[in-house]
Amino acid sequence: MTNSVWQPGPVDAVREAEAVVVGGGIAGVAAALYLRERGLRPVLVEAKTVAAGASGRNAGFVLTGTAEHYVAAVERYGHDRARLAWSASVANRARLLAVAESLGVPLERCGSMLACVDADEAAAARVSARLLAEDGFEGRFESSDPLRRGFVGALVKPGDAALDPVRLVQALSRASGAAILERCPVYHVAPGVIWSAAGEVRAPLVIVAAGPHTPHLLPPLAGTIAPVRAQMLATGPGPRVLDTLVYANYGYDYMRQLPDGRFLAGGSRDHAVAEEVGFEDRVTAPVQEAIAAFMRRHFPDIGAPVAARWSGVMEFTADLLPLVGPVPGMPGVYVCAGFSGHGLAFALEAAARVVACALDGASPGVFDLDR
Ligand SMILES: Cc1cc2nc3c(=O)[nH]c(=O)nc-3n(C[C@H](O)[C@H](O)[C@H](O)COP(=O)(O)OP(=O)(O)OC[C@H]3O[C@@H](n4cnc5c(N)ncnc54)[C@H](O)[C@@H]3O)c2cc1C
């Protein structure tokens, strides 16, 4: 919203900053934190409130790896790039667990399992486990279901973890020491300046981490990031039935039980791929029913009724890897976005790389948007 000259409001406000970050999701607050560690005090500008986007709506799975089984990543990227992408997520998990611990964000070190729903997926998991072992990564294949819940095998990663994503993002934002402008949409980004509802912020360095909205602010990146909706549900508290993170059906379905007994389930986007695109924050009956059916198929003993349903908008790139680096034709403007449903697997490492890229000229490596 803008203000006319007759309305009260900061039409003429101009701030000077050493750096400005657009977006208060996990990528933006992590970038602000790493700027602070390099001695800069950024201004962070957020259209709604910190963690209002996907970063506050996700399942809280801190997984290693890309969205697919490792064997599929090797096929998609080639072995060297797949190894680099996986290494980046391993580095990300180490960063995330360390910073969460240091900031007092509760962590569940519960591990994860990629639970296979059919023989084809089990075959992919088996080959993935071999490739992961050859490349020195964690991942153990089990040919029968370790949970005895109707899966046909699993790839187990004991080092994965879970947390409350809102607590994480809020803790990172406080630790960053950034001057935070909330309820303050940015309308336009140009080299050295952004225009927002609170006026201009001038800074030699601009980092845009606006999730699925990123291309609206960075025209050279038009068409590189697609908005994809994800839906979840939560039951009320019930007896403990699950002690690990379940990421199943090629990642299309996921489940977790919170320490207080509430059971979380999400995904089932494969039931409505064409409908689950765009920016609309809404739940739909077909996807919610599919999520509930998957949950009840494997956990028929969950008695507690569904108590909450929600959606969030993810930001997918064509190759499912984040986009990090200088924006072509916009000197001093950098992007850190495109986590393709895996922000907790990549965003801290991506934020560290975008800061190193901007301040030291370091390469963003496998995230380089010039790929
Ligand atoms: C239901 C669901 C479950 C998920 N589960 C997991 C999971 O378990 N593990 C995992 O790793 N990932 C998961 N994800 C994906 C993960 O949440 C995202 O990858 C991650 O949050 C993206 O972070 P981000 O900072 O890039 O974007 P966002 O969190 O979307 O943050 C972008 C911010 O920019 C702000 N913004 C946008 N436009 C403007 C503007 N013009 N001016 C100012 N601010 C602006 C937005 O308001 C928003 O706060 C899930 C996502 C969803 C929706």
The ligand as an SDF file (V2000), in Angstrom:
LIG
                    3D

 53 58  0  0  0  0  0  0  0  0999 V2000
    3.3740  -27.1760    4.0590 C   0  0  0  0  0  0  0  0  0  0  0  0
    4.8410  -27.0740    3.8290 C   0  0  0  0  0  0  0  0  0  0  0  0
    5.6860  -28.0370    4.3850 C   0  0  0  0  0  0  0  0  0  0  0  0
    7.0710  -27.9470    4.1930 C   0  0  0  0  0  0  0  0  0  0  0  0
    7.8880  -28.8100    4.8850 N   0  0  0  0  0  0  0  0  0  0  0  0
    9.2390  -28.6290    4.8320 C   0  0  0  0  0  0  0  0  0  0  0  0
   10.0930  -29.3710    5.6680 C   0  0  0  0  0  0  0  0  0  0  0  0
    9.6590  -30.1290    6.5240 O   0  0  0  0  0  0  0  0  0  0  0  0
   11.4310  -29.2120    5.5190 N   0  0  0  0  0  0  0  0  0  0  0  0
   11.9520  -28.3340    4.6080 C   0  0  0  0  0  0  0  0  0  0  0  0
   13.1760  -28.2670    4.4690 O   0  0  0  0  0  0  0  0  0  0  0  0
   11.1470  -27.5540    3.8590 N   0  0  0  0  0  0  0  0  0  0  0  0
    9.8150  -27.6640    3.9600 C   0  0  0  0  0  0  0  0  0  0  0  0
    8.9950  -26.8470    3.2360 N   0  0  0  0  0  0  0  0  0  0  0  0
    9.6110  -25.8280    2.3650 C   0  0  0  0  0  0  0  0  0  0  0  0
   10.1630  -24.6660    3.1740 C   0  0  0  0  0  0  0  0  0  0  0  0
    9.1820  -24.1900    4.0580 O   0  0  0  0  0  0  0  0  0  0  0  0
   10.6080  -23.5490    2.1970 C   0  0  0  0  0  0  0  0  0  0  0  0
   11.5340  -24.0970    1.2790 O   0  0  0  0  0  0  0  0  0  0  0  0
   11.2740  -22.4090    2.9320 C   0  0  0  0  0  0  0  0  0  0  0  0
   10.4840  -21.9590    3.9920 O   0  0  0  0  0  0  0  0  0  0  0  0
   11.5530  -21.2470    1.9720 C   0  0  0  0  0  0  0  0  0  0  0  0
   12.1040  -20.2050    2.7270 O   0  0  0  0  0  0  0  0  0  0  0  0
   12.2840  -18.7720    2.0970 P   0  0  0  0  0  0  0  0  0  0  0  0
   12.8890  -17.9090    3.1330 O   0  0  0  0  0  0  0  0  0  0  0  0
   12.9930  -18.8860    0.7850 O   0  0  0  0  0  0  0  0  0  0  0  0
   10.8110  -18.2950    1.6940 O   0  0  0  0  0  0  0  0  0  0  0  0
    9.5590  -17.8580    2.5880 P   0  0  0  0  0  0  0  0  0  0  0  0
    9.4800  -18.5690    3.8570 O   0  0  0  0  0  0  0  0  0  0  0  0
    8.3930  -17.9080    1.6610 O   0  0  0  0  0  0  0  0  0  0  0  0
    9.8870  -16.3510    2.9530 O   0  0  0  0  0  0  0  0  0  0  0  0
    9.8180  -15.3130    1.9970 C   0  0  0  0  0  0  0  0  0  0  0  0
    9.3510  -14.0700    2.7260 C   0  0  0  0  0  0  0  0  0  0  0  0
    9.4070  -12.9720    1.8250 O   0  0  0  0  0  0  0  0  0  0  0  0
    8.3070  -12.1440    2.0800 C   0  0  0  0  0  0  0  0  0  0  0  0
    8.0430  -11.3520    0.8780 N   0  0  0  0  0  0  0  0  0  0  0  0
    7.5550  -11.7620   -0.3120 C   0  0  0  0  0  0  0  0  0  0  0  0
    7.4350  -10.7280   -1.1600 N   0  0  0  0  0  0  0  0  0  0  0  0
    7.8700   -9.6440   -0.4820 C   0  0  0  0  0  0  0  0  0  0  0  0
    7.9640   -8.2680   -0.8120 C   0  0  0  0  0  0  0  0  0  0  0  0
    7.6030   -7.8010   -2.0120 N   0  0  0  0  0  0  0  0  0  0  0  0
    8.4320   -7.4160    0.1230 N   0  0  0  0  0  0  0  0  0  0  0  0
    8.8190   -7.8680    1.3500 C   0  0  0  0  0  0  0  0  0  0  0  0
    8.7410   -9.1540    1.7150 N   0  0  0  0  0  0  0  0  0  0  0  0
    8.2710  -10.0310    0.8050 C   0  0  0  0  0  0  0  0  0  0  0  0
    7.1690  -13.1000    2.4050 C   0  0  0  0  0  0  0  0  0  0  0  0
    6.1410  -12.4590    3.1420 O   0  0  0  0  0  0  0  0  0  0  0  0
    7.8970  -14.1690    3.1950 C   0  0  0  0  0  0  0  0  0  0  0  0
    7.8450  -13.9520    4.5880 O   0  0  0  0  0  0  0  0  0  0  0  0
    7.6110  -26.9120    3.3830 C   0  0  0  0  0  0  0  0  0  0  0  0
    6.7700  -25.9610    2.8360 C   0  0  0  0  0  0  0  0  0  0  0  0
    5.4030  -26.0130    3.0590 C   0  0  0  0  0  0  0  0  0  0  0  0
    4.5220  -24.9560    2.4900 C   0  0  0  0  0  0  0  0  0  0  0  0
  1  2  1  0
  2  3  1  0
  2 52  2  0
  3  4  2  0
  4  5  1  0
  4 50  1  0
  5  6  2  0
  6  7  1  0
  6 13  1  0
  7  8  2  0
  7  9  1  0
  9 10  1  0
 10 11  2  0
 10 12  1  0
 12 13  2  0
 13 14  1  0
 14 15  1  0
 14 50  1  0
 15 16  1  0
 16 17  1  0
 16 18  1  0
 18 19  1  0
 18 20  1  0
 20 21  1  0
 20 22  1  0
 22 23  1  0
 23 24  1  0
 24 25  2  0
 24 26  1  0
 24 27  1  0
 27 28  1  0
 28 29  2  0
 28 30  1  0
 28 31  1  0
 31 32  1  0
 32 33  1  0
 33 34  1  0
 33 48  1  0
 34 35  1  0
 35 36  1  0
 35 46  1  0
 36 37  1  0
 36 45  1  0
 37 38  2  0
 38 39  1  0
 39 40  1  0
 39 45  2  0
 40 41  1  0
 40 42  2  0
 42 43  1  0
 43 44  2  0
 44 45  1  0
 46 47  1  0
 46 48  1  0
 48 49  1  0
 50 51  2  0
 51 52  1  0
 52 53  1  0
M  END
$$$$
